[in-house]
Amino acid sequence: MSLKTVTARLSPKTLEEIEEIAKREKIDRSELIRRLLDSALNQRRIDEAIEAYRKGRITLWKASEIAGVTLREMMEIASERKVLIPYTLKDLERDMEYARRENSNL
């Protein structure tokens, strides 16, 4: 992976905090900034996916794909954020039929 150089203006306080963390973690400042940006971008994807799901624009499965997490992880994130996961009578009937089929195969 090739890396590109970018320039950003940071407040002295932010730069000082970055340098303190980098020193504690024994990594260089650039590496820490890359890690922080990666983390922020991951969080942003999750936030946007959850919001789209909350508004009913996408399914939970699609939200998990957008966020780059498993469906189970997305369900946990939705639960933590108090996002309701609709479960209809049709969903229940489908799940019950599946359970019946699985039990008859035993």
Secondary structure, 3 states (H helix, E strand, C coil): CCCCCCCCCCCHHHHHHHHHHHHHHCCCHHHHHHHHHHHHHHHHHHHHHHHHHHCCCCCHHHHHHHHCCCHHHHHHHHHHCCCCCCCCHHHHHHHHHHHHHHHHCC
